[in-house]
Amino acid sequence: MHCQVPFHALRRMLSLAIAGVALSFAGIAPLACATKRPVVPPDQLTAQGVERRAALRAELMEKSAPLMMRAALGPKADHTVDVLVLSGGGDYGAFGAAVLRSWKSIEGPDAMPEFDVVTGVSTGALIAPFAFLGTEADLKACENLYRNPKPDWVRTRGILALLPDNASLAEVPGLERELRTAVDRDFAQRMAAESAKGRLLVVNATDLDQGRAQMFELGSEATRALEQDDIERLHLIMLASAGIPGVFPPREIDGTLYADGGVTSNILYGAPVNYEDSLAYRFRKAFPNAGPIKVRYWVIFNNQAVSPARTVQRTWLDVLGRSVEVAIRSSTMTGLRHLYSHAEAVTRRGDGSIEVRWLAIPDDWRPKVEGVFKKETMSELADIGERLGADPKSWKTTAPEM
């Protein structure tokens, strides 16, 4: 599976698409032009956005009530809430998928917890439902997908791919097929059942019409999909989160156009702007006699924390690819530092305690072959993830350096 705006891959994806223009003269792929959407007045769009955000906030507040009840009276006696945060990173998601499967094999005090909250962006949004279910079989199935990329996961559109009226430079028929096979009705029923226990599964996509992040709580979405017999909606949300802007097709959901969630937020960790909305504050108010809540964040960054140094050429393609790579990686590290600051603030206020641990691909690793969604690269990253996931000492506990 794939992607956020993939740091390492954007330049190669654009090169692949341009190469596809030439290759298409041999008849590789059909042309697909985007359908014109009706233009909605800006004021109406703004009002729709306000309404949608209010509805999402109400839904998350409603869903957090059983989450707090679970923390107060649930299976963890010390009121611990475990949050798994899965970043974007394209085919490098093979790393995170293998970390989870390997971690699952550990027993004792360092065993993988049952996550109360799972969040994912882009490739992380594709891994997240498997992590949410959390069985050995689910995690193994997810890892197997990343270890065995298919040739048709990404296919350039062909002869006129660069024309401005096209929906995207490439299409993803293989990814769509495998997603629909894996996330079927039975899978959705299991997601809904876990959601009913007070657990949360949240992914992020970018609302292109509003120009901002849009979160989807997939547990509730799974329940609605079953009630309405519309599992395809789940697929659209996951594909939207994973859609590299311009390279992969955007997805229209309820009249709104969505693309890669990594554009607006590459990691989701729920640190609110308003103090009164924080989980720790609300838990203390709701359960004053229960003792302080403890939140543990487990962040898996499906990339390297530090950009590999290289000489950038004076070409628009090289400059564009490098700039996007640096921008998204830098914002991710800034987000992780903010999470550490949030943890310190909550602990100092006495509302509870927050611990943050994170893992990333080693900074000195380099792919041995060129290209994206290459089996050799993805298998090697999965091997690294398997090794780190099996070693509890691999988790970093201090904020990344500037």
DRENVEX-848145 format. One record per atom (N, C-alpha, C): residue in one letter; x, y, z. Coordinates in steps of 0.02 Angstrom, whole numbers, padded with zeros to 5 digits, always signed. Example, Ala and Ser with C-alpha at 12.3 -4.5 7.8 and 13.67 -1.06 7.14 Angstrom:
residues 2
A+00660-00284+00390A+00615-00225+00390A+00660-00165+00390S+00642-00112+00354S+00684-00053+00357S+00645+00002+00394
//
This chain:
residues 402
M+00042-00059+00000M+00000+00000+00000M+00044+00062+00000H+00012+00121+00004H+00053+00180-00003H+00031+00237+00041C+00027+00293+00038C+00063+00352+00032C+00038+00412+00070Q+00077+00457+00085Q+00069+00527+00100Q+00108+00562+00045V+00112+00631+00045V+00156+00659-00006V+00224+00630+00010P+00248+00579-00025P+00305+00541+00000P+00369+00580-00009F+00403+00594+00046F+00464+00635+00044F+00512+00610-00008H+00530+00547+00000H+00582+00517-00041H+00558+00505-00112A+00491+00505-00122A+00464+00478-00185A+00437+00530-00233L+00425+00592-00210L+00390+00639-00253L+00427+00651-00319R+00492+00663-00314R+00530+00676-00375R+00527+00615-00421R+00534+00556-00392R+00534+00496-00434R+00465+00482-00462M+00412+00499-00424M+00344+00490-00450M+00331+00536-00509L+00354+00599-00503L+00346+00646-00558L+00386+00623-00619S+00446+00598-00606S+00486+00573-00662S+00452+00514-00694L+00422+00470-00652L+00387+00412-00678L+00329+00434-00722A+00292+00484-00699A+00234+00508-00737A+00256+00537-00804I+00310+00576-00803I+00334+00606-00865I+00360+00552-00912A+00394+00503-00884A+00416+00447-00925A+00357+00411-00955G+00302+00409-00918G+00242+00375-00942G+00213+00408-01004V+00224+00474-01010V+00200+00509-01070V+00234+00479-01131A+00300+00468-01125A+00335+00439-01182A+00317+00366-01192L+00313+00329-01137L+00298+00258-01142L+00228+00244-01169S+00184+00291-01158S+00115+00280-01178S+00106+00277-01254F+00156+00301-01290F+00151+00295-01363F+00150+00221-01383A+00171+00179-01335A+00168+00106-01348A+00101+00078-01323G+00057+00122-01300G-00010+00101-01280G-00015+00074-01209I+00024+00103-01162I+00025+00076-01094I-00038+00091-01055A-00066+00150-01059A-00123+00167-01016A-00170+00215-01050P-00235+00214-01034P-00283+00258-01065P-00282+00327-01034L-00306+00374-01071L-00313+00442-01046L-00378+00448-01006A-00375+00485-00951A-00435+00496-00910A-00438+00569-00891C-00488+00604-00914C-00494+00675-00899C-00542+00685-00840A-00528+00736-00801A-00569+00750-00742A-00637+00779-00763T-00688+00759-00727T-00755+00787-00738T-00760+00854-00702K-00787+00903-00737K-00794+00970-00707K-00845+00967-00650R-00826+00998-00594R-00871+01001-00536R-00908+01067-00538P-00971+01069-00515P-01007+01132-00511P-00973+01179-00461V-00969+01242-00478V-00935+01291-00435V-00984+01315-00381V-00964+01308-00319V-01004+01330-00262V-00979+01397-00239P-01022+01446-00226P-01000+01511-00202P-00958+01505-00139P-00905+01546-00132P-00860+01541-00074P-00896+01547-00007D-00945+01592-00002D-00981+01599+00062D-01018+01535+00080Q-01046+01503+00031Q-01081+01440+00044Q-01032+01385+00064L-00975+01383+00031L-00924+01335+00049L-00900+01346+00121T-00890+01409+00139T-00867+01425+00206T-00918+01402+00258A-00981+01415+00244A-01034+01394+00291A-01036+01318+00297Q-01027+01284+00242Q-01026+01211+00244Q-00967+01186+00286G-00910+01219+00279G-00852+01199+00317G-00861+01208+00392V-00891+01265+00411V-00905+01277+00482V-00952+01223+00509E-01004+01207+00471E-01052+01156+00493E-01018+01088+00499R-00975+01071+00451R-00943+01006+00451R-00895+01000+00511R-00857+01053+00525R-00810+01050+00581R-00847+01046+00647A-00903+01082+00652A-00942+01078+00714A-00970+01008+00725A-00992+00976+00671A-01018+00909+00676A-00963+00860+00696L-00904+00868+00667L-00848+00824+00684L-00828+00833+00757R-00824+00896+00779R-00805+00908+00849R-00856+00877+00896A-00921+00884+00879A-00972+00854+00922A-00966+00778+00923E-00951+00749+00865E-00943+00677+00862E-00884+00653+00903L-00827+00688+00897L-00769+00668+00935L-00779+00678+01010M-00813+00731+01030M-00828+00741+01100M-00874+00686+01126E-00923+00668+01085E-00968+00614+01104E-00930+00547+01110K-00885+00535+01062K-00847+00473+01063K-00795+00471+01119S-00772+00530+01141S-00722+00531+01194S-00752+00514+01262A-00818+00521+01270A-00850+00504+01334A-00841+00430+01350P-00859+00384+01305P-00845+00314+01320P-00770+00298+01324L-00728+00337+01290L-00656+00328+01296L-00634+00343+01368M-00660+00398+01396M-00643+00415+01465M-00671+00364+01514M-00731+00339+01499M-00760+00287+01541M-00716+00224+01539R-00691+00209+01481R-00647+00152+01473R-00583+00162+01514A-00556+00224+01514A-00496+00239+01552A-00510+00234+01627A-00570+00255+01648A-00586+00255+01720A-00602+00185+01746L-00638+00146+01706L-00664+00082+01731L-00644+00022+01690G-00602+00034+01638G-00587-00019+01591G-00531-00066+01613P-00499-00098+01564P-00452-00152+01579P-00386-00130+01609K-00370-00066+01608K-00305-00042+01633K-00315-00006+01700A-00291-00037+01752A-00306-00014+01820A-00278+00056+01835D-00225+00076+01800D-00194+00141+01816D-00220+00197+01771H-00279+00187+01740H-00311+00239+01699H-00267+00260+01640T-00233+00212+01610T-00190+00226+01553T-00229+00225+01488V-00215+00274+01446V-00241+00276+01378V-00182+00271+01331D-00181+00219+01290D-00126+00209+01242D-00148+00233+01173V-00107+00277+01144V-00122+00308+01079V-00067+00289+01029L-00087+00257+00975L-00040+00241+00921L-00047+00293+00866V+00008+00323+00846V+00009+00375+00794V+00051+00351+00736L+00020+00344+00678L+00053+00319+00618L+00058+00374+00566S+00119+00391+00546S+00129+00446+00498S+00121+00421+00427G+00125+00470+00380G+00131+00453+00310G+00202+00434+00293G+00214+00418+00230G+00281+00399+00209G+00283+00355+00147G+00227+00349+00111G+00227+00312+00049G+00243+00238+00059D+00283+00211+00013D+00301+00140+00017D+00343+00125+00079Y+00369+00177+00111Y+00406+00168+00173Y+00360+00146+00230G+00296+00143+00218G+00249+00115+00267G+00264+00042+00282A+00304+00010+00239A+00326-00059+00254A+00362-00062+00321F+00396-00008+00338F+00432-00005+00402F+00382-00010+00460G+00332+00034+00460G+00285+00036+00515G+00243-00028+00521A+00223-00055+00463A+00184-00117+00465A+00223-00173+00498A+00288-00177+00483A+00330-00230+00512A+00345-00217+00586V+00353-00153+00605V+00363-00137+00676V+00305-00165+00716L+00244-00154+00694L+00185-00175+00731L+00181-00251+00735R+00191-00285+00679R+00186-00358+00679R+00238-00389+00725S+00299-00361+00723S+00353-00387+00765S+00341-00372+00839W+00318-00311+00852W+00303-00291+00921W+00250-00336+00951K+00203-00358+00911K+00149-00401+00935K+00176-00466+00965S+00235-00487+00943S+00262-00551+00967S+00294-00546+01036I+00305-00485+01061I+00336-00476+01126I+00286-00493+01182E+00309-00526+01233E+00268-00541+01291E+00296-00506+01353G+00256-00502+01405G+00278-00471+01467G+00265-00396+01469P+00302-00359+01511P+00288-00288+01522P+00298-00244+01460D+00337-00268+01412D+00349-00229+01351D+00304-00249+01293A+00253-00290+01307A+00208-00313+01255A+00168-00255+01226M+00148-00262+01164M+00106-00211+01133M+00040-00204+01171P+00022-00143+01191P-00042-00134+01225P-00100-00137+01176E-00160-00146+01202E-00219-00136+01160E-00229-00061+01156F-00222-00033+01096F-00224+00039+01089F-00296+00064+01098D-00303+00115+01139D-00369+00146+01149D-00386+00193+01092V-00334+00223+01063V-00341+00268+01006V-00288+00250+00954V-00309+00246+00892V-00262+00237+00837V-00274+00292+00786T-00221+00327+00766T-00228+00378+00714T-00181+00363+00657G-00200+00382+00597G-00157+00370+00540G-00167+00423+00486V-00114+00438+00451V-00115+00485+00395V-00083+00452+00335S-00116+00454+00278S-00089+00430+00216S-00073+00356+00220T-00009+00336+00212T+00005+00265+00219T-00013+00242+00289G-00008+00287+00338G-00029+00271+00406G-00104+00258+00411A-00143+00292+00368A-00216+00281+00368A-00233+00212+00341L-00189+00185+00298L-00201+00118+00272L-00180+00064+00322I-00129+00078+00362I-00107+00031+00413I-00154+00033+00474A-00181+00092+00489A-00216+00104+00552A-00273+00054+00566P-00317+00038+00518P-00371-00009+00534P-00346-00078+00554F-00291-00100+00524F-00262-00165+00543F-00234-00161+00614A-00202-00105+00631A-00176-00095+00698A-00233-00089+00749F-00287-00059+00728F-00345-00050+00772F-00374-00118+00791L-00380-00163+00743L-00403-00230+00758L-00350-00268+00798G-00288-00262+00777G-00232-00280+00819G-00217-00353+00830T-00249-00399+00794T-00233-00470+00803T-00169-00486+00765E-00139-00542+00783E-00079-00564+00746E-00094-00573+00672A-00153-00601+00658A-00171-00613+00588A-00179-00548+00549D-00210-00497+00580D-00220-00433+00547D-00153-00399+00534L-00109-00398+00584L-00045-00365+00576L-00001-00401+00525K-00006-00467+00523K+00032-00505+00474K+00006-00492+00404A-00060-00488+00397A-00089-00474+00331A-00067-00406+00306C-00065-00356+00351C-00044-00289+00331C+00029-00289+00310E+00072-00322+00348E+00143-00325+00331E+00152-00361+00264N+00115-00414+00253N+00122-00451+00190N+00105-00407+00129L+00055-00363+00136L+00038-00318+00082L+00096-00273+00065Y+00129-00246+00116Y+00185-00201+00103Y+00247-00238+00079R+00255-00299+00098R+00313-00338+00075R+00305-00362+00003N+00245-00360-00022N+00232-00389-00088N+00195-00340-00134P+00227-00283-00151P+00194-00234-00195P+00182-00264-00265K+00126-00246-00294K+00108-00272-00361K+00125-00219-00414P+00140-00241-00475P+00158-00193-00528P+00104-00142-00544D+00041-00159-00533D-00013-00113-00551D-00036-00070-00492W+00001-00069-00437W-00018-00024-00383W-00019+00048-00406V+00030+00066-00447V+00033+00133-00476V+00044+00126-00551R+00002+00160-00591R+00007+00156-00664R-00002+00225-00693T+00048+00248-00732T+00042+00314-00762T-00014+00313-00814R-00045+00372-00824R-00105+00375-00866R-00091+00372-00940G-00033+00397-00961G-00019+00389-01031G-00002+00452-01069I-00020+00452-01132I+00007+00498-01182I-00003+00572-01164L-00060+00589-01135L-00074+00659-01120L-00080+00671-01045A-00042+00634-01006A-00048+00636-00933A-00037+00706-00904L+00004+00746-00937L+00022+00811-00910L-00027+00867-00928L-00079+00851-00967L-00128+00903-00984L-00165+00925-00921P-00179+00990-00914P-00207+01016-00851P-00277+00992-00834D-00315+00965-00882D-00383+00942-00867D-00386+00870-00842N-00329+00837-00837N-00329+00769-00811N-00336+00767-00735A-00366+00714-00710A-00377+00707-00638A-00311+00697-00601S-00264+00663-00632S-00201+00649-00598S-00151+00622-00649L-00088+00622-00631L-00036+00595-00674L-00039+00519-00677A-00062+00488-00623A-00063+00415-00620A-00128+00391-00589E-00140+00327-00593E-00197+00295-00560E-00172+00236-00519V-00215+00210-00475V-00192+00158-00428V-00240+00098-00429P-00248+00065-00485P-00297+00010-00488P-00280-00048-00442G-00216-00064-00436G-00197-00120-00393G-00209-00105-00320L-00193-00045-00298L-00206-00026-00229L-00280-00028-00213E-00321+00000-00259E-00394-00001-00249E-00419-00072-00242R-00395-00117-00285R-00416-00187-00283R-00399-00220-00216E-00337-00210-00194E-00316-00244-00133E-00350-00214-00072L-00363-00149-00073L-00398-00117-00018L-00470-00144-00012R-00504-00150-00068R-00572-00175-00067R-00574-00248-00045T-00523-00286-00063T-00520-00356-00042T-00508-00362+00033A-00462-00321+00059A-00444-00326+00130A-00498-00296+00175V-00522-00237+00157V-00572-00203+00199V-00641-00219+00171D-00665-00278+00188D-00731-00300+00164D-00782-00291+00220R-00841-00319+00210R-00895-00310+00259R-00877-00340+00327D-00846-00399+00327D-00826-00430+00390D-00775-00387+00426F-00728-00358+00389F-00678-00314+00419F-00712-00253+00450A-00759-00224+00414A-00796-00166+00440A-00836-00183+00502Q-00865-00242+00504Q-00903-00263+00564Q-00857-00269+00624R-00797-00293+00614R-00749-00298+00669R-00727-00229+00692M-00718-00183+00645M-00701-00114+00663M-00756-00083+00705A-00818-00092+00683A-00875-00064+00720A-00880-00094+00790A-00866-00158+00796A-00870-00191+00861A-00817-00164+00909E-00757-00152+00884E-00705-00123+00927E-00721-00051+00944S-00751-00015+00898S-00771+00054+00911S-00822+00057+00967A-00866+00008+00970A-00918+00006+01021A-00889-00002+01091K-00827-00022+01096K-00794-00031+01161K-00767+00035+01189G-00776+00090+01152G-00750+00154+01174G-00683+00172+01144R-00661+00134+01094R-00597+00147+01062R-00608+00193+01001L-00556+00230+00982L-00560+00277+00927L-00510+00259+00872L-00532+00268+00810L-00490+00258+00751L-00499+00319+00706V-00448+00361+00702V-00454+00426+00668V-00402+00432+00613V-00423+00453+00553V-00377+00466+00499V-00388+00537+00473N-00338+00561+00437N-00340+00629+00412N-00336+00631+00336A-00378+00673+00306A-00373+00689+00235A-00372+00765+00229T-00353+00790+00171T-00352+00862+00160T-00413+00883+00119D-00455+00925+00148D-00513+00953+00114D-00488+01008+00067L-00486+00992+00003L-00459+01039-00045L-00504+01100-00055D-00570+01091-00049D-00616+01147-00057D-00609+01197+00000Q-00601+01171+00062Q-00594+01215+00120Q-00522+01236+00132G-00475+01197+00105G-00405+01211+00115G-00381+01197+00186R-00406+01142+00215R-00386+01126+00283R-00394+01051+00296A-00369+01029+00354A-00373+00958+00372A-00445+00939+00387Q-00461+00876+00371Q-00526+00848+00389Q-00515+00777+00417M-00531+00769+00480M-00525+00704+00511M-00588+00663+00501F-00579+00597+00498F-00635+00550+00494F-00625+00498+00550E-00677+00487+00590E-00674+00435+00641E-00700+00371+00609L-00654+00326+00593L-00672+00268+00552L-00714+00216+00589G-00712+00216+00655G-00756+00171+00692G-00829+00188+00680S-00845+00252+00686S-00913+00275+00672S-00930+00267+00598E-00880+00281+00555E-00892+00273+00484E-00906+00200+00466A-00873+00154+00499A-00886+00083+00486A-00957+00065+00506T-00979+00091+00563T-01048+00078+00586T-01098+00104+00536R-01087+00167+00512R-01133+00196+00463R-01131+00158+00397A-01070+00137+00377A-01063+00101+00314A-01103+00035+00316L-01103+00001+00373L-01141-00061+00379L-01216-00047+00379E-01236+00006+00413E-01307+00023+00416E-01334+00042+00347Q-01292+00076+00308Q-01312+00099+00242Q-01290+00053+00186D-01258-00002+00205D-01232-00051+00157D-01188-00016+00105D-01140+00023+00129D-01097+00063+00084D-01025+00059+00109I-00994+00000+00102I-00925-00009+00124I-00877+00033+00081E-00898+00049+00020E-00855+00087-00025E-00836+00155+00005R-00879+00182+00047R-00864+00246+00079R-00800+00241+00121L-00792+00185+00157L-00731+00174+00195L-00670+00175+00150H-00676+00141+00092H-00620+00139+00045H-00603+00210+00020L-00654+00249+00005L-00643+00317-00020L-00606+00359+00031I-00624+00353+00095I-00591+00393+00147I-00518+00374+00151M-00503+00309+00151M-00434+00287+00157M-00394+00307+00095L-00424+00300+00037L-00390+00320-00025L-00380+00395-00028A-00427+00433-00001A-00420+00506+00000A-00360+00525+00043S-00353+00495+00101S-00297+00510+00145S-00231+00494+00111A-00231+00445+00066A-00169+00420+00035A-00157+00447-00035G-00194+00498-00056G-00190+00520-00126G-00140+00576-00136I-00081+00561-00162I-00031+00612-00175I-00060+00666-00221P-00061+00729-00201P-00093+00781-00242P-00063+00784-00312G-00107+00780-00362G-00085+00786-00431G-00059+00721-00460V-00032+00678-00419V-00003+00615-00443V-00054+00560-00441F-00090+00552-00385F-00143+00503-00378F-00210+00538-00379P-00264+00503-00397P-00329+00536-00403P-00355+00563-00337P-00384+00623-00336P-00419+00647-00276P-00484+00607-00270R-00515+00611-00212R-00577+00574-00200R-00632+00622-00178E-00690+00615-00208E-00747+00657-00189E-00792+00619-00141I-00804+00649-00083I-00845+00619-00031I-00897+00670-00009D-00960+00654-00016D-01015+00699+00003D-01007+00768-00030G-00985+00768-00093G-00980+00830-00130G-00917+00871-00117T-00872+00845-00076T-00810+00880-00060T-00751+00841-00088L-00701+00877-00114L-00643+00845-00144L-00586+00841-00093Y-00559+00780-00087Y-00506+00767-00037Y-00444+00740-00071A-00386+00755-00039A-00322+00727-00061A-00282+00710+00002D-00218+00697-00008D-00173+00671+00043D-00177+00709+00109G-00187+00671+00163G-00190+00702+00229G-00125+00731+00252G-00068+00706+00224G-00003+00731+00244G+00008+00803+00226V-00031+00831+00180V-00024+00901+00161V-00039+00946+00220T-00089+00928+00260T-00111+00971+00315T-00086+00947+00383S-00076+00882+00392S-00051+00857+00456S-00026+00786+00447N+00039+00776+00451N+00068+00711+00439N+00063+00664+00498I+00050+00691+00558I+00036+00650+00616I-00023+00680+00654L-00067+00638+00680L-00124+00659+00719L-00115+00636+00791Y-00115+00684+00837Y-00106+00664+00907Y-00155+00698+00955G-00199+00740+00930G-00255+00764+00970G-00238+00812+01026A-00182+00848+01022A-00167+00899+01072A-00208+00961+01056P-00260+00976+01096P-00306+01031+01078P-00277+01099+01091V-00303+01149+01057V-00283+01218+01069V-00314+01242+01134N-00377+01225+01146N-00411+01247+01206N-00399+01198+01264Y-00375+01225+01320Y-00358+01185+01378Y-00418+01142+01401E-00478+01172+01401E-00537+01137+01426E-00557+01078+01383D-00531+01074+01321D-00547+01018+01277D-00500+00959+01285S-00447+00968+01323S-00397+00914+01329S-00427+00854+01365L-00404+00796+01345L-00429+00734+01375L-00413+00731+01449A-00352+00753+01468A-00333+00750+01538A-00377+00795+01582Y-00391+00857+01558Y-00433+00903+01596Y-00504+00875+01602R-00531+00851+01547R-00600+00826+01547R-00606+00763+01591F-00555+00722+01590F-00556+00662+01632F-00556+00681+01706R-00514+00729+01725R-00511+00751+01795R-00577+00780+01818K-00611+00816+01773K-00676+00845+01791K-00730+00791+01795A-00729+00743+01750A-00780+00691+01748A-00771+00639+01803F-00708+00625+01821F-00694+00573+01870F-00645+00600+01923P-00667+00648+01964P-00621+00680+02011P-00592+00633+02063N-00624+00577+02076N-00600+00531+02127N-00562+00471+02098A-00553+00472+02033A-00522+00413+02001A-00446+00417+02001G-00417+00475+02016G-00346+00482+02008G-00329+00507+01938P-00269+00532+01929P-00252+00562+01864P-00247+00511+01808I-00263+00534+01749I-00257+00492+01689I-00184+00490+01666K-00166+00437+01633K-00099+00430+01605K-00107+00414+01531V-00078+00455+01488V-00082+00445+01416V-00012+00428+01390R-00009+00373+01352R+00054+00353+01321R+00047+00357+01245Y+00088+00399+01214Y+00089+00404+01141Y+00145+00360+01113W+00127+00322+01062W+00175+00281+01026W+00174+00304+00953V+00225+00341+00933V+00227+00373+00866V+00274+00334+00821I+00248+00309+00765I+00289+00276+00715I+00293+00321+00654F+00354+00346+00642F+00366+00391+00585F+00393+00349+00528N+00354+00342+00476N+00372+00299+00420N+00420+00335+00372N+00473+00360+00401N+00526+00392+00363N+00585+00404+00409Q+00633+00442+00386Q+00691+00460+00427Q+00680+00529+00456A+00703+00537+00518A+00693+00602+00551A+00734+00657+00519V+00792+00639+00491V+00837+00688+00461V+00841+00674+00386S+00833+00726+00346S+00837+00718+00274S+00907+00697+00253P+00914+00646+00213P+00981+00627+00188P+01010+00685+00147A+01071+00703+00162A+01104+00757+00125A+01119+00735+00053R+01108+00780+00006R+01124+00766-00064R+01129+00831-00103T+01163+00830-00158T+01169+00889-00201T+01106+00895-00243V+01073+00952-00239V+01011+00965-00277V+01029+01003-00341Q+01003+00978-00397Q+01017+01010-00461Q+00971+01069-00474R+00991+01114-00518R+00951+01174-00532R+00898+01159-00585T+00856+01111-00570T+00800+01094-00614T+00737+01100-00573W+00682+01120-00605W+00620+01129-00567W+00598+01064-00534L+00610+01007-00567L+00589+00944-00540L+00628+00927-00477D+00693+00937-00478D+00734+00921-00420D+00720+00970-00363V+00713+01034-00379V+00699+01084-00327V+00630+01072-00296L+00580+01058-00337L+00513+01046-00312L+00511+00985-00267G+00539+00930-00291G+00538+00869-00251G+00574+00877-00185R+00632+00908-00186R+00671+00918-00124R+00635+00965-00077S+00605+01017-00103S+00571+01066-00061S+00511+01035-00025V+00471+00996-00061V+00414+00963-00029V+00438+00913+00023E+00490+00877+00006E+00518+00828+00054E+00538+00863+00119V+00575+00918+00113V+00599+00953+00173V+00541+00984+00211A+00492+01012+00175A+00436+01045+00208A+00395+00997+00250I+00377+00940+00221I+00334+00892+00256I+00372+00860+00314R+00434+00842+00302R+00473+00811+00356R+00482+00860+00414S+00498+00923+00397S+00509+00973+00449S+00445+00985+00490S+00388+00989+00456S+00325+01000+00492S+00308+00940+00537T+00327+00880+00515T+00315+00821+00556T+00357+00823+00620M+00420+00841+00613M+00463+00847+00672M+00440+00903+00718T+00415+00957+00688T+00388+01012+00729T+00327+00987+00767G+00284+00949+00734G+00226+00920+00768G+00246+00875+00825L+00297+00835+00816L+00320+00790+00869L+00348+00830+00927R+00385+00883+00913R+00410+00926+00968R+00351+00958+01005H+00299+00979+00968H+00241+01008+01000H+00207+00957+01047L+00205+00894+01025L+00176+00842+01068L+00214+00836+01133Y+00281+00841+01130Y+00320+00839+01192Y+00305+00899+01236S+00297+00958+01205S+00280+01018+01244S+00211+01010+01276H+00164+00983+01239H+00097+00971+01266H+00101+00923+01326A+00142+00871+01319A+00150+00822+01373A+00177+00856+01436E+00226+00899+01426E+00255+00933+01484E+00205+00980+01517A+00165+01016+01476A+00115+01063+01504A+00062+01026+01544V+00037+00970+01518V-00015+00932+01553V+00013+00905+01619T+00074+00880+01618T+00104+00852+01678T+00115+00907+01730R+00139+00965+01708R+00152+01020+01755R+00088+01046+01786R+00033+01046+01747R-00031+01070+01774R-00061+01022+01825G-00038+00960+01825G-00064+00912+01872G-00127+00878+01850D-00146+00886+01786D-00207+00854+01762D-00197+00779+01749G-00135+00759+01741G-00120+00690+01725G-00047+00687+01702S-00029+00632+01671S+00039+00626+01646S+00036+00600+01574I+00083+00624+01533I+00087+00602+01464I+00159+00580+01450E+00165+00522+01420E+00230+00496+01398E+00229+00491+01321V+00285+00507+01290V+00290+00504+01217V+00350+00461+01198R+00338+00412+01155R+00391+00371+01128R+00383+00371+01052W+00440+00369+01016W+00434+00369+00944W+00490+00328+00912L+00475+00305+00852L+00520+00265+00812L+00523+00294+00741A+00580+00289+00710A+00588+00311+00640A+00638+00266+00606I+00638+00268+00540I+00688+00231+00501I+00756+00261+00517P+00807+00219+00528P+00873+00246+00544P+00897+00297+00493D+00927+00351+00517D+00948+00406+00473D+01002+00385+00423D+01041+00334+00440D+01096+00314+00395D+01074+00263+00343W+01010+00244+00342W+00988+00196+00293W+00978+00229+00225R+00996+00193+00171R+00984+00217+00104R+00955+00160+00061P+00907+00174+00018P+00880+00121-00025P+00933+00097-00074K+00933+00032-00088K+00983+00003-00132K+00963+00007-00206V+00899+00017-00220V+00875+00021-00289V+00834+00085-00297E+00834+00112-00357E+00795+00171-00373E+00722+00152-00386G+00678+00201-00376G+00608+00189-00391G+00565+00184-00329V+00499+00186-00340V+00451+00182-00285V+00413+00116-00289F+00390+00093-00231F+00353+00029-00226F+00394-00028-00255K+00459-00027-00240K+00504-00080-00260K+00507-00133-00205K+00498-00195-00225K+00496-00250-00176K+00560-00253-00134E+00619-00241-00167E+00681-00245-00130E+00684-00193-00074T+00663-00132-00090T+00664-00078-00041T+00614-00091+00015M+00553-00110-00003M+00501-00119+00046M+00516-00179+00092S+00545-00232+00064S+00563-00290+00105S+00619-00272+00153E+00668-00232+00129E+00723-00213+00172E+00697-00169+00230L+00652-00123+00214L+00623-00081+00267L+00582-00122+00316A+00547-00172+00290A+00509-00216+00334A+00556-00255+00380D+00613-00275+00354D+00662-00311+00395D+00687-00265+00452I+00700-00202+00435I+00722-00154+00485I+00667-00143+00537G+00605-00135+00514G+00550-00127+00561G+00540-00187+00606E+00549-00246+00577E+00543-00308+00616E+00595-00309+00672R+00657-00289+00656R+00710-00289+00706R+00697-00238+00761L+00678-00177+00742L+00666-00125+00792L+00603-00139+00833G+00551-00165+00801G+00490-00180+00836G+00498-00233+00890A+00546-00278+00881A+00558-00332+00929A+00602-00309+00987D+00630-00249+00983D+00676-00223+01035D+00644-00164+01070P+00620-00173+01132P+00588-00117+01168P+00634-00056+01177K+00700-00066+01173K+00747-00011+01182K+00751+00033+01120S+00718+00013+01066S+00721+00053+01005S+00682+00118+01010W+00632+00120+01054W+00589+00180+01059W+00628+00238+01088K+00624+00296+01055K+00655+00357+01080K+00607+00391+01129T+00634+00421+01181T+00592+00452+01232T+00602+00527+01238T+00648+00555+01199T+00660+00628+01201T+00640+00658+01134A+00623+00721+01135A+00601+00756+01075A+00657+00758+01023P+00639+00756+00958P+00691+00760+00906P+00726+00828+00908E+00790+00827+00891E+00829+00888+00891E+00809+00933+00832M+00823+00997+00839M+00809+01045+00786M+00858+01034+00729
//
